[in-house]
Amino acid sequence: AQMRLPLCAFLRSLLLRRSQTYLQWMALGAISLLCITSLRLDLGSAGLSMSAMLNDGLLASLPLIFGKCVISCAGAVHAEYFLQHADARDSLLWVSQVHFKSATVLGSIIIGIVQGRRGGRILATEWSAHLFTQLPPGAKAGDPRTPFFGGWDAGTWALVACLVLNNFLVGDALRRLTSVSKYVAYALGMVMTHCMQVVATDGHHFDPGQAICCAAIGILAISYVCLPGPKSKVPREAG
């Protein structure tokens, strides 16, 4: 997911003709590298290694991960274009959010129909060899399974409420900021999450290298938002 920063900036420049300055490109590249470094340190502290994850089949899933990043970044760029349009600015925020989520639900329904019987996996209440080509370790056909929407508790509903609030906050921010700033804010959110984790565990998860990476990411993220964008070219008058 760390590739979303430069990828979103590239798609924004390609589709909307809204480029970045040299300093902005450098800041985005540095933030991406620091996020990757922080991730490697986090995996190392958990006793995992990149080579082991690649051997477990992660390499084969990289095209899917890249495709997900392309779809996510293209959607963010489209949202920026739509929300900063003159007509969309005058409309209520909840109206545009309903339009976006209705399109998402419609796309999910179409994918479920195209998948045929595999679409039944979502609401399946038991593991079935007819629906699932692979079963989790220890599970066998006929075992009960918690379907989607099943087993929701107060914590799940709190997470749903946070995601809904996040959609409105991001939508409101995209009326004034860029889609790249959205992912810069996500990088800053990763820093804040790490700090909260360290505080909650009384410093047991503190790692000097990761702390340096998080501090650098925070400084670069704030610097990117404060950097001036490229100057718009004013056409010269004839004569």
C-alpha positions in Angstrom: 0.0 0.0 0.0 3.0 2.3 0.4 3.1 2.6 -3.4 -0.2 4.5 -3.4 1.5 7.9 -2.7 3.6 8.1 -5.9 1.0 6.1 -7.9 -1.8 8.5 -6.9 0.4 11.5 -7.8 1.2 9.9 -11.2 -2.5 9.2 -12.0 -3.5 12.7 -10.9 -0.9 14.2 -13.2 -1.9 11.8 -16.1 -5.7 12.1 -15.8 -6.2 15.6 -14.4 -3.1 17.3 -15.7 -2.3 18.4 -12.2 1.3 17.8 -11.6 3.6 18.0 -8.6 6.6 20.2 -8.0 10.1 18.6 -7.7 10.1 19.1 -3.9 6.7 17.4 -3.7 7.9 14.4 -5.7 10.9 14.1 -3.4 8.7 14.3 -0.3 6.3 11.6 -1.6 9.2 9.3 -2.5 10.8 9.8 0.9 7.5 9.1 2.7 7.0 5.9 0.7 10.5 4.6 1.4 10.2 5.4 5.1 6.8 3.6 5.3 8.4 0.5 3.7 11.3 0.8 6.2 8.9 1.1 9.1 7.0 -1.9 7.9 10.1 -4.0 7.6 11.1 -3.0 11.2 7.6 -3.9 12.4 7.8 -7.3 10.7 11.2 -7.9 12.2 10.0 -7.1 15.7 7.2 -9.7 15.2 9.6 -12.4 14.2 8.7 -12.3 10.5 10.9 -11.7 7.4 10.2 -10.6 3.9 11.8 -13.7 2.4 9.5 -15.9 4.5 6.5 -14.0 3.4 7.5 -14.3 -0.2 8.0 -18.0 0.1 4.4 -18.2 1.6 2.9 -17.0 -1.7 3.1 -13.2 -1.2 4.9 -12.8 -4.5 2.1 -14.4 -6.4 -0.4 -11.9 -4.8 1.6 -8.8 -5.7 -0.2 -8.2 -9.0 -3.5 -8.3 -7.1 -2.2 -5.9 -4.5 -1.0 -3.6 -7.3 -4.3 -3.8 -9.0 -6.1 -2.9 -5.8 -3.8 0.1 -5.4 -4.5 1.3 -9.0 -8.3 1.0 -8.4 -8.1 2.9 -5.1 -5.9 5.7 -6.5 -8.0 6.1 -9.6 -11.1 6.3 -7.4 -9.4 9.0 -5.2 -8.5 11.0 -8.3 -12.0 10.7 -9.7 -13.4 11.8 -6.3 -11.1 14.8 -6.3 -12.3 15.8 -9.8 -16.0 15.3 -8.9 -16.0 16.9 -5.5 -14.1 20.0 -6.7 -16.4 20.5 -9.6 -18.5 23.7 -9.4 -21.8 21.8 -9.3 -20.6 19.3 -6.6 -19.3 22.1 -4.4 -22.8 23.6 -4.2 -24.5 20.3 -3.3 -24.7 18.8 0.2 -21.9 16.5 1.2 -24.2 13.6 2.2 -25.7 13.7 -1.3 -22.4 13.1 -3.0 -21.5 10.4 -0.5 -24.8 8.6 -1.2 -24.0 8.7 -4.9 -20.5 7.3 -4.3 -21.6 4.5 -2.1 -24.5 3.6 -4.3 -22.1 3.1 -7.2 -19.9 0.9 -4.9 -22.9 -1.2 -3.8 -24.0 -1.6 -7.5 -20.5 -2.7 -8.4 -20.4 -5.2 -5.6 -23.7 -6.7 -6.7 -22.6 -7.0 -10.3 -19.4 -8.7 -9.2 -21.4 -11.1 -7.0 -23.6 -12.0 -9.9 -20.7 -12.5 -12.3 -19.1 -14.8 -9.7 -22.2 -17.1 -9.8 -22.2 -19.6 -7.0 -19.0 -18.2 -5.6 -21.0 -15.1 -4.6 -22.8 -17.3 -2.0 -19.6 -17.4 0.0 -20.5 -14.0 1.5 -23.6 -15.2 3.4 -22.6 -18.9 3.7 -23.2 -20.2 7.3 -21.1 -23.3 6.9 -17.9 -24.4 5.1 -18.8 -26.1 1.8 -16.5 -27.8 -0.7 -19.0 -26.6 -3.3 -18.3 -22.9 -2.6 -14.8 -22.9 -1.2 -11.9 -24.4 -3.1 -9.7 -24.0 0.0 -10.7 -24.4 3.7 -8.9 -22.8 6.6 -6.6 -25.0 8.7 -8.5 -27.3 11.0 -11.9 -26.7 9.1 -13.7 -29.3 7.1 -16.8 -29.3 5.0 -19.9 -28.9 7.0 -18.3 -27.0 9.9 -20.2 -23.9 10.9 -19.0 -20.6 9.6 -19.6 -17.0 10.7 -21.1 -15.2 7.6 -20.7 -11.6 6.7 -22.7 -9.4 9.2 -22.6 -12.4 11.6 -21.1 -12.0 15.0 -21.1 -8.2 15.0 -20.7 -6.7 18.5 -20.4 -3.1 19.9 -16.8 -2.9 18.7 -17.8 -3.8 15.2 -20.5 -1.2 15.1 -18.1 1.4 16.5 -15.6 0.6 13.7 -18.4 1.0 11.1 -19.3 4.4 12.6 -15.7 5.4 12.4 -15.5 4.3 8.7 -18.7 6.3 7.9 -17.3 9.4 9.7 -14.0 8.9 7.8 -15.9 8.9 4.5 -17.5 12.3 5.3 -14.2 13.8 6.6 -12.3 12.6 3.5 -15.0 13.8 1.2 -15.1 17.3 2.9 -11.3 17.5 2.7 -11.2 16.6 -1.0 -13.3 19.6 -1.7 -10.2 21.7 -0.8 -7.2 19.4 -0.8 -5.8 17.0 -3.4 -6.2 13.2 -3.6 -2.5 12.8 -2.9 -3.0 14.7 0.4 -5.5 12.0 1.4 -2.8 9.3 1.3 -0.3 11.6 3.0 -2.8 12.0 5.8 -3.0 8.2 6.0 0.8 8.0 6.4 0.5 10.5 9.2 -2.3 8.4 10.7 0.0 5.4 10.7 2.5 7.4 12.7 -0.2 8.4 15.2 -1.4 4.8 15.5 2.2 3.6 16.2 2.6 6.3 18.9 -0.7 5.2 20.5 0.4 1.6 20.5 3.7 2.5 22.2 1.8 4.5 24.9 -0.8 1.8 25.4 1.8 -0.9 26.0 3.9 1.3 28.3 6.8 1.4 25.8 7.1 -2.3 25.3 6.7 -1.9 21.5 9.1 1.0 21.3 11.8 0.6 18.7 14.4 3.3 18.1 14.6 2.7 14.3 10.8 2.8 13.9 10.6 5.9 16.1 13.0 7.7 13.8 11.0 6.6 10.7 7.7 7.7 12.2 9.2 11.1 13.2 10.6 11.6 9.7 7.3 10.6 8.1 5.4 13.1 10.3 7.8 15.9 9.4 7.6 15.1 5.7 3.9 14.7 5.7 3.4 18.2 7.3 6.0 19.6 5.0 4.3 18.2 1.9 1.0 19.8 2.8 2.7 23.2 3.4 4.7 23.1 0.2 3.4 25.3 -2.6 2.0 23.6 -5.6 3.1 24.2 -9.2 2.4 27.6 -10.6 -0.4 27.7 -13.1 0.7 28.9 -16.5 -1.0 32.1 -17.6 -1.3 32.3 -21.4 0.2 35.4 -22.9 -2.0 37.9 -24.6 -1.5 38.2 -28.3 0.2 41.3 -29.5 
